[in-house]
Amino acid sequence: MHVLVLGGTAEARSLAESLTARPHTRVTTSLAGRVAAPRTPPGELRVGGFGGAEGLAGWLRAHAVDAVVDATHPFADTISRNAEQAAAATGVPLLVLRRPGWQPVAGDDWHEAGSLPEAAALLPSLGRRVFLTTGRMGLAAFAGGPDDLWFLVRSVEPPEPPYPPRMDVLLDRGPFTLDGERHILARHRIDVLVTKDSGGAATAPKLTAAREAGVPVVVVRRPPVAEGVPVVADPEAALRWVTG
C-alpha cells in the first residue's frame, strides 16, 4: 500500500512514523520546501510543488498511490485545494488530518478576522505595538498600515519584502513556553497579538500570556475543508482510516 502524506506538521510526522512501522506499507511525505532545514519524517521524502492539481493527479497515478492524507498546516489552503481536485480526478481516497482549532476561555479578548488584510484593518483600534505570529508569508497585508504601528514578527525563516516598515524580526521555532511568551510581551511592550488559528499546544502559550497581560488577540480564522472530505483530529484516527 502506498500512502502519500502531505506534511509539514507534527501530526504528519507522527502519522508517517506509525505507517512506516507497518509491514507492506510505503509512505511518501511531501513537503512544500519553504523551510531550509525541515524536520524530516521517516519513509520516502518529496520536496517541492507538484504543479497544481493536475500535476498532483499525475503524480498519484504515476506512483500508484492508494490513499492521500492531507496533514498540512491548517492555512496551507492551496495544496489542500489541489489535493481535493486531484483526489476527485483520480478516485484516490483523501483524508484531511487537522488538529482542532483554539477556543477562547474566560478572560480572553479575541477579535476574529477572515483574512490577514482583515486582521491588519483591526489593528489601529486595538494597539500600536504588534506581536505578529502569522509567519513570514503574507506580511504584505501589514505593509501599508498607519505609520505609528510597530511590529515584532516571529518566523522560522527571515521574511522577504514587502513587509511593515517599522519591524523587528524574531527568528524562532516552536514549541514555545509560557514563561518565554510572557517575557516577549513584557520586554517589547506588546499591546496586541495577531495569530492564525493554527491550533495545537506548540504555539498556544502566547494565548495564555496575552490573557494574563490583558492583551487583545486578533485571531485569523482557518480556511474551511471542502464539503464531503472526511476530517480527523489526530494521527491515531488517521492511521485507523488508512489501515481500515
Residue frames relative to the residue before (quaternion, step in Angstrom):
aa qw qx qy qz dx dy dz
M 1.0000 0.0000 0.0000 0.0000 0.00 0.00 0.00
H 0.1715 -0.7869 0.5880 0.0755 3.57 -0.86 0.96
V 0.0714 -0.7984 0.5978 -0.0124 3.57 -0.66 1.19
L 0.1946 -0.7480 0.6242 0.1141 3.55 -0.94 0.94
V 0.1134 -0.7765 0.6187 0.0371 3.55 -0.76 1.11
L 0.2296 -0.7361 0.6216 0.1379 3.56 -0.69 1.08
G 0.0809 -0.8931 0.4408 -0.0394 3.51 -0.11 1.36
G 0.3051 0.7426 -0.5732 0.1641 3.48 -1.32 -0.56
T 0.6959 0.4022 -0.2633 0.5335 3.59 1.28 0.06
A 0.6417 -0.5050 0.4038 0.4124 3.55 -1.31 0.27
E 0.6243 0.5437 -0.3398 0.4463 3.59 1.07 -0.71
A 0.6358 0.5226 -0.3305 0.4620 3.58 1.03 -0.74
R 0.6503 0.5050 -0.3207 0.4682 3.61 0.95 -0.82
S 0.6480 0.5195 -0.3217 0.4547 3.58 0.95 -0.84
L 0.6555 0.5013 -0.3115 0.4712 3.58 0.95 -0.84
A 0.6447 0.5204 -0.3236 0.4569 3.60 0.93 -0.85
E 0.6310 0.5307 -0.3306 0.4592 3.59 1.01 -0.78
S 0.6801 0.4848 -0.2927 0.4655 3.58 0.91 -0.88
L 0.6827 0.4956 -0.2953 0.4483 3.58 0.94 -0.86
T 0.6734 0.4979 -0.3105 0.4497 3.59 0.92 -0.83
A 0.6148 0.5473 -0.3485 0.4483 3.58 1.20 -0.40
R 0.6250 0.5404 -0.3363 0.4519 3.59 1.25 -0.27
P 0.4947 -0.6563 0.4694 0.3227 3.62 -0.99 0.72
H 0.8430 0.2033 -0.1531 0.4740 3.53 -1.28 0.52
T 0.5830 0.5465 -0.3885 0.4587 3.59 1.09 0.69
R 0.1477 -0.7662 0.6230 0.0554 3.53 -0.79 1.11
V 0.0864 -0.8097 0.5804 0.0000 3.56 -0.80 1.04
T 0.0404 -0.7640 0.6437 0.0174 3.54 -0.91 0.97
T 0.1485 -0.7725 0.6121 0.0807 3.56 -0.82 1.01
S 0.1999 -0.7774 0.5889 0.0939 3.56 -0.89 0.97
L 0.0860 -0.7783 0.6213 0.0288 3.55 -0.92 1.00
A 0.5567 -0.6443 0.4149 0.3207 3.55 -1.05 0.77
G 0.4055 -0.7358 0.4593 0.2883 3.59 1.10 -0.61
R 0.4486 0.7069 -0.4470 0.3149 3.60 1.20 0.35
V 0.6955 0.3991 -0.2582 0.5388 3.58 1.25 -0.35
A 0.4964 -0.7065 0.4201 0.2792 3.57 -0.76 1.06
A 0.8051 0.1313 -0.0460 0.5766 3.61 0.95 -0.83
P 0.0319 -0.8423 0.5379 0.0112 3.61 0.40 1.16
R 0.4951 -0.5960 0.5285 0.3470 3.54 -1.29 0.33
T 0.2157 -0.8349 0.4963 0.1004 3.55 -0.20 1.26
P 0.3774 -0.7282 0.5308 0.2135 3.58 -1.00 0.83
P 0.5922 -0.5372 0.4294 0.4200 3.61 -1.24 0.10
G 0.6474 0.4974 -0.3911 0.4248 3.54 -1.27 0.32
E 0.7054 -0.4176 0.3400 0.4608 3.55 -1.26 -0.31
L 0.1985 -0.7899 0.5750 0.0776 3.55 -1.13 0.71
R 0.0453 -0.7661 0.6409 0.0153 3.52 -1.06 0.87
V 0.1075 -0.8089 0.5777 0.0199 3.58 -0.81 1.03
G 0.7176 0.4148 -0.3279 0.4533 3.56 -0.92 0.97
G 0.6491 -0.5477 0.3775 0.3691 3.53 -1.31 0.30
F 0.4805 -0.6688 0.4983 0.2712 3.54 -1.34 0.33
G 0.5158 -0.6115 0.4415 0.4065 3.57 1.19 -0.42
G 0.7255 -0.4361 0.2359 0.4772 3.54 0.93 0.95
A 0.7597 -0.3787 0.2741 0.4521 3.53 -1.35 -0.10
E 0.6466 0.5215 -0.3241 0.4526 3.58 0.98 -0.81
G 0.6579 0.5060 -0.3098 0.4638 3.58 0.98 -0.82
L 0.6459 0.5091 -0.3177 0.4719 3.56 1.02 -0.78
A 0.6311 0.5255 -0.3352 0.4618 3.57 0.97 -0.79
G 0.6457 0.5158 -0.3148 0.4668 3.57 0.98 -0.80
W 0.6459 0.5172 -0.3141 0.4654 3.57 1.03 -0.81
L 0.6298 0.5331 -0.3343 0.4554 3.59 0.98 -0.79
R 0.6742 0.4801 -0.2966 0.4765 3.57 0.95 -0.85
A 0.6916 0.5063 -0.2905 0.4255 3.58 0.80 -1.01
H 0.7696 0.3374 -0.1753 0.5130 3.60 1.06 -0.72
A 0.4357 -0.7479 0.4296 0.2573 3.55 1.26 0.44
V 0.1515 0.8120 -0.5421 0.1546 3.54 0.81 1.04
D 0.2968 -0.7830 0.5290 0.1377 3.56 -0.90 0.98
A 0.7995 -0.0002 0.0238 0.6002 3.59 1.16 -0.54
V 0.1854 -0.7596 0.6151 0.1013 3.56 -1.18 0.70
V 0.0895 -0.7597 0.6416 0.0558 3.53 -1.02 0.90
D 0.2241 -0.7614 0.5981 0.1111 3.55 -0.65 1.16
A 0.0890 0.7983 -0.5829 0.1228 3.56 -0.19 1.34
T 0.2790 0.7738 -0.5154 0.2405 3.55 1.08 0.74
H 0.6972 -0.4144 0.3611 0.4602 3.54 -1.35 0.02
P 0.5956 -0.6074 0.3801 0.3630 3.62 -0.96 0.76
F 0.7282 0.4072 -0.2473 0.4928 3.62 1.16 -0.42
A 0.4787 0.6364 -0.4613 0.3912 3.61 1.22 0.31
D 0.0159 0.8821 -0.4706 0.0136 3.54 0.78 1.08
T 0.5929 0.5786 -0.3875 0.4044 3.64 1.07 -0.52
I 0.7036 0.4306 -0.2809 0.4905 3.60 0.76 -0.96
S 0.6115 0.5460 -0.3627 0.4432 3.61 1.05 -0.61
R 0.6540 0.4929 -0.3144 0.4800 3.59 0.96 -0.81
N 0.6419 0.5194 -0.3238 0.4620 3.57 0.99 -0.82
A 0.6414 0.5242 -0.3241 0.4570 3.58 1.02 -0.80
E 0.6298 0.5338 -0.3321 0.4563 3.59 0.98 -0.81
Q 0.6950 0.4717 -0.2745 0.4681 3.58 0.88 -0.95
A 0.6649 0.5029 -0.3096 0.4573 3.59 0.96 -0.85
A 0.6433 0.5126 -0.3286 0.4642 3.58 0.98 -0.78
A 0.6511 0.5111 -0.3155 0.4640 3.57 0.98 -0.82
A 0.6803 0.5032 -0.2900 0.4471 3.58 1.00 -0.83
T 0.7700 0.3701 -0.1826 0.4865 3.59 1.03 -0.74
G 0.4325 -0.7008 0.4645 0.3256 3.57 1.17 -0.43
V 0.4474 0.6732 -0.4678 0.3576 3.58 1.24 0.26
P 0.4739 -0.6834 0.4651 0.3033 3.63 -0.75 0.95
L 0.1412 -0.7886 0.5971 0.0409 3.56 -1.04 0.89
L 0.0566 -0.7636 0.6429 0.0218 3.53 -1.06 0.90
V 0.2416 -0.7394 0.6072 0.1624 3.57 -1.10 0.71
L 0.1444 -0.7617 0.6293 0.0552 3.55 -0.86 1.07
R 0.1140 0.7987 -0.5740 0.1397 3.57 -0.38 1.27
R 0.3981 -0.6836 0.5550 0.2572 3.55 -0.81 0.97
P 0.5755 -0.6013 0.4107 0.3722 3.64 -1.02 0.66
G 0.5058 -0.6419 0.4866 0.3087 3.55 -1.15 0.63
W 0.5921 -0.5629 0.4370 0.3763 3.54 -1.29 0.27
Q 0.1935 -0.7561 0.6138 0.1185 3.53 -1.25 0.54
P 0.4680 -0.6783 0.4777 0.3044 3.63 -0.91 0.81
V 0.1744 -0.7557 0.6219 0.1089 3.55 -1.22 0.58
A 0.7293 -0.4137 0.2987 0.4558 3.55 -1.30 0.15
G 0.7597 0.3382 -0.2768 0.4815 3.56 -0.88 1.00
D 0.5684 0.5876 -0.3896 0.4240 3.59 1.21 -0.28
D 0.1571 -0.7434 0.6422 0.1014 3.55 -1.20 0.68
W 0.0794 0.8371 -0.5278 0.1199 3.55 0.33 1.32
H 0.1028 -0.7546 0.6470 0.0379 3.52 -1.21 0.77
E 0.2642 -0.8054 0.5137 0.1327 3.59 -0.41 1.21
A 0.0629 -0.7649 0.6406 0.0254 3.52 -1.22 0.72
G 0.4351 -0.7217 0.4820 0.2396 3.54 -1.06 0.73
S 0.7937 0.0822 -0.0258 0.6021 3.57 1.26 -0.27
L 0.6637 -0.4803 0.3772 0.4319 3.57 -1.27 0.12
P 0.6400 0.5015 -0.3542 0.4621 3.68 0.89 -0.70
E 0.6347 0.5104 -0.3375 0.4720 3.60 1.01 -0.71
A 0.6249 0.5307 -0.3326 0.4662 3.57 1.03 -0.77
A 0.6525 0.5204 -0.3124 0.4537 3.58 0.94 -0.90
A 0.6571 0.5264 -0.3126 0.4398 3.58 1.01 -0.81
L 0.6487 0.5299 -0.3186 0.4437 3.60 1.15 -0.52
L 0.5642 0.6818 -0.3730 0.2789 3.58 1.07 -0.68
P 0.6612 0.5334 -0.3571 0.3883 3.66 0.72 -0.85
S 0.6965 0.4594 -0.2814 0.4741 3.60 1.11 -0.53
L 0.7162 0.4692 -0.2397 0.4577 3.57 1.26 -0.22
G 0.7970 -0.1984 0.1658 0.5458 3.59 0.99 -0.71
R 0.4134 -0.7100 0.5208 0.2318 3.53 -1.35 0.04
R 0.7308 0.3182 -0.2060 0.5677 3.60 1.20 -0.47
V 0.1100 -0.8624 0.4927 -0.0380 3.50 -0.13 1.44
F 0.1984 -0.7208 0.6519 0.1266 3.54 -1.00 0.91
L 0.0998 -0.8284 0.5511 -0.0095 3.55 -0.26 1.35
T 0.0063 -0.8370 0.5436 -0.0623 3.58 -0.35 1.28
T 0.4031 0.7341 -0.4508 0.3089 3.57 1.11 0.68
G 0.6084 -0.5670 0.3549 0.4271 3.60 1.25 0.14
R 0.6515 -0.5595 0.3608 0.3638 3.53 -1.31 0.14
M 0.6142 0.5289 -0.3622 0.4602 3.59 1.21 -0.25
G 0.8013 0.3174 -0.2201 0.4568 3.57 -1.04 0.73
L 0.3874 0.7423 -0.4793 0.2631 3.60 1.18 0.22
A 0.5050 0.6556 -0.4232 0.3688 3.57 1.21 -0.34
A 0.5801 0.5999 -0.3723 0.4062 3.60 1.13 -0.58
F 0.7380 0.3898 -0.2102 0.5092 3.59 1.20 -0.54
A 0.4857 0.7170 -0.4018 0.2977 3.57 1.29 -0.03
G 0.7730 0.3821 -0.1942 0.4677 3.59 1.06 -0.60
G 0.3870 0.7538 -0.4595 0.2662 3.56 1.19 0.42
P 0.7557 -0.3605 0.2700 0.4755 3.58 -1.27 -0.13
D 0.5878 -0.6261 0.3974 0.3233 3.56 -1.10 0.76
D 0.6849 0.5044 -0.3008 0.4313 3.59 1.12 -0.53
L 0.5191 0.6095 -0.4357 0.4113 3.62 1.25 0.17
W 0.0939 -0.7690 0.6310 0.0396 3.57 -1.01 0.92
F 0.1841 -0.8137 0.5488 0.0522 3.57 -0.92 0.95
L 0.1525 -0.6944 0.6916 0.1273 3.49 -1.23 0.72
V 0.1154 -0.8208 0.5592 0.0128 3.56 -0.38 1.28
R 0.1131 -0.7870 0.6041 0.0549 3.58 -0.73 1.06
S 0.1747 0.7721 -0.5931 0.1473 3.56 -0.85 1.01
V 0.5835 -0.5777 0.4402 0.3634 3.56 -1.27 0.35
E 0.7801 0.2041 -0.0881 0.5847 3.58 0.99 -0.88
P 0.5996 -0.5635 0.4070 0.3965 3.63 -1.12 0.52
P 0.4311 -0.7068 0.4917 0.2699 3.61 -0.90 0.85
E 0.2927 -0.7230 0.5970 0.1877 3.51 -1.32 0.41
P 0.5611 -0.6084 0.4267 0.3647 3.61 -1.08 0.63
P 0.5438 -0.1140 -0.8208 -0.1323 1.43 -2.39 0.83
Y 0.0529 0.7762 -0.6267 0.0446 3.52 -1.14 0.75
P 0.7161 -0.4547 0.2769 0.4514 3.61 -1.19 0.27
P 0.5176 -0.6692 0.4306 0.3144 3.62 -0.94 0.81
R 0.7402 0.2974 -0.1875 0.5731 3.62 1.08 -0.65
M 0.3041 0.7680 -0.4736 0.3056 3.54 0.04 1.33
D 0.1062 -0.7184 0.6803 0.0990 3.52 -1.22 0.70
V 0.2857 -0.7660 0.5574 0.1446 3.57 -1.12 0.71
L 0.1252 -0.7599 0.6361 0.0479 3.52 -1.01 0.94
L 0.1682 -0.7969 0.5754 0.0750 3.58 -0.40 1.25
D 0.2886 0.7391 -0.5544 0.2512 3.55 -0.56 1.18
R 0.2018 -0.7590 0.6090 0.1108 3.52 -1.28 0.49
G 0.4782 -0.6808 0.4762 0.2848 3.59 -0.94 0.90
P 0.4979 -0.0165 -0.8357 -0.2311 1.49 -2.48 0.15
F 0.3211 -0.7439 0.5632 0.1623 3.55 -1.21 0.68
T 0.3928 -0.7209 0.5247 0.2250 3.55 -1.16 0.62
L 0.6131 -0.5525 0.4135 0.3844 3.54 -1.23 0.45
D 0.6485 0.5112 -0.3278 0.4590 3.59 0.92 -0.83
G 0.6475 0.5243 -0.3177 0.4527 3.56 1.00 -0.80
E 0.6693 0.4850 -0.3001 0.4762 3.58 0.96 -0.84
R 0.6067 0.5392 -0.3537 0.4648 3.60 1.02 -0.69
H 0.6523 0.5264 -0.3078 0.4501 3.56 0.97 -0.93
I 0.6526 0.5170 -0.3211 0.4514 3.60 0.93 -0.86
L 0.6685 0.5051 -0.3111 0.4486 3.58 0.84 -0.93
A 0.6977 0.4652 -0.2777 0.4688 3.57 0.94 -0.89
R 0.6792 0.5146 -0.3073 0.4236 3.58 0.80 -0.98
H 0.7750 0.3418 -0.1720 0.5029 3.57 0.94 -0.89
R 0.3927 -0.7507 0.4545 0.2750 3.59 1.32 0.19
I 0.1253 0.8264 -0.5309 0.1393 3.55 0.95 0.97
D 0.0720 -0.8134 0.5754 0.0461 3.57 -0.91 0.87
V 0.7704 0.1136 -0.1561 0.6076 3.60 1.26 0.29
L 0.2080 -0.7694 0.5984 0.0820 3.56 -1.04 0.91
V 0.1130 -0.7692 0.6249 0.0714 3.57 -1.06 0.80
T 0.0913 0.7969 -0.5888 0.0997 3.57 -0.80 1.02
K 0.3977 -0.6326 0.5912 0.3034 3.51 -1.32 0.30
D 0.4956 -0.6427 0.4875 0.3219 3.56 -1.13 0.58
S 0.0021 0.8433 -0.5351 0.0506 3.54 0.44 1.27
G 0.3253 -0.7483 0.5130 0.2665 3.58 1.09 -0.62
G 0.6610 0.5278 -0.3757 0.3785 3.54 -1.34 0.02
A 0.5814 -0.6339 0.4164 0.2945 3.51 -1.32 0.41
A 0.5625 0.6656 -0.3860 0.3026 3.60 1.10 -0.65
T 0.8042 0.2228 -0.1093 0.5401 3.59 0.99 -0.77
A 0.4307 0.7371 -0.4346 0.2869 3.60 1.25 0.16
P 0.5537 0.6355 -0.4226 0.3330 3.69 0.98 -0.51
K 0.5759 0.5876 -0.3960 0.4077 3.62 1.08 -0.52
L 0.6270 0.5393 -0.3390 0.4485 3.59 1.10 -0.65
T 0.6403 0.5059 -0.3161 0.4838 3.56 1.04 -0.76
A 0.6529 0.5151 -0.3121 0.4594 3.57 0.94 -0.91
A 0.6507 0.5046 -0.3170 0.4707 3.60 0.99 -0.80
R 0.6289 0.5294 -0.3356 0.4600 3.60 0.98 -0.80
E 0.6671 0.5116 -0.3015 0.4498 3.58 0.88 -0.94
A 0.7392 0.4227 -0.2168 0.4775 3.56 1.00 -0.88
G 0.4531 -0.6931 0.4494 0.3352 3.59 1.24 -0.13
V 0.4058 0.7146 -0.4679 0.3252 3.58 1.19 0.57
P 0.4049 -0.7069 0.5148 0.2672 3.63 -0.77 0.93
V 0.2250 -0.7743 0.5844 0.0915 3.54 -1.17 0.73
V 0.2067 -0.7344 0.6341 0.1260 3.55 -0.91 0.98
V 0.1088 -0.8115 0.5742 0.0023 3.57 -0.58 1.22
V 0.2445 -0.7668 0.5791 0.1297 3.58 -0.64 1.14
R 0.4148 -0.7273 0.4963 0.2296 3.57 -0.68 1.12
R 0.4654 -0.6797 0.4932 0.2795 3.58 -1.07 0.73
P 0.5670 -0.5856 0.4378 0.3794 3.62 -1.12 0.54
P 0.4962 -0.6616 0.4623 0.3199 3.61 -1.05 0.64
V 0.4723 -0.6208 0.5427 0.3115 3.54 -1.30 0.46
A 0.5818 -0.6065 0.4123 0.3517 3.57 -1.03 0.79
E 0.5587 -0.6147 0.4467 0.3323 3.55 -1.05 0.79
G 0.7877 0.3210 -0.2493 0.4630 3.55 -0.99 0.89
V 0.6142 0.5215 -0.3609 0.4696 3.61 1.22 -0.24
P 0.4120 -0.7220 0.4866 0.2687 3.64 -0.68 1.00
V 0.1476 -0.7861 0.5990 0.0383 3.54 -1.09 0.84
V 0.0338 -0.7631 0.6447 0.0302 3.57 -1.05 0.82
A 0.4677 -0.7305 0.4502 0.2118 3.54 -1.23 0.59
D 0.8047 0.1872 -0.0985 0.5547 3.61 1.18 -0.23
P 0.6578 -0.5394 0.3520 0.3903 3.61 -1.20 0.49
E 0.6056 0.5685 -0.3666 0.4191 3.60 1.03 -0.68
A 0.6714 0.4757 -0.2991 0.4832 3.58 0.95 -0.83
A 0.6221 0.5280 -0.3404 0.4672 3.58 1.07 -0.68
L 0.6303 0.5300 -0.3296 0.4617 3.59 1.00 -0.78
R 0.6519 0.5035 -0.3213 0.4672 3.58 0.95 -0.82
W 0.6348 0.5255 -0.3327 0.4584 3.60 1.02 -0.78
V 0.6805 0.4971 -0.2984 0.4481 3.58 0.87 -0.93
T 0.7635 0.3976 -0.2062 0.4652 3.56 0.82 -0.99
G 0.3501 -0.8117 0.4212 0.2030 3.55 1.34 -0.15
